[in-house]
């Protein structure tokens, strides 16, 4: 999937309140609606967090541009997602020809 397709996939997930997964460094991160997560049930916006960690970033916005442009370790969430999905797609593509 190309950059535009991955951006559209990211935006669709935000629109339908679907959780997304990506990797930053050696850790997997998840992005999901704040209201779906314990302690944030009454909040609007999104959170991104590491699985099995207390490292949570609350994004107090439902605006897709704000969410996808939120930065962690110098890159936007969209950039992290595209990098993660691009690597996964390349791996799947190379395994297809083995």
Protein Blocks (a to p, Z undefined) as FASTA:
>chain_A
ZZklmmmmmmmmmmnopacdddehjbccddddfklpghilmpgcdddddehiabdcddfb
fbfklmmmpceehiafklmmmmmmmmmmmmmmmmmmZZ
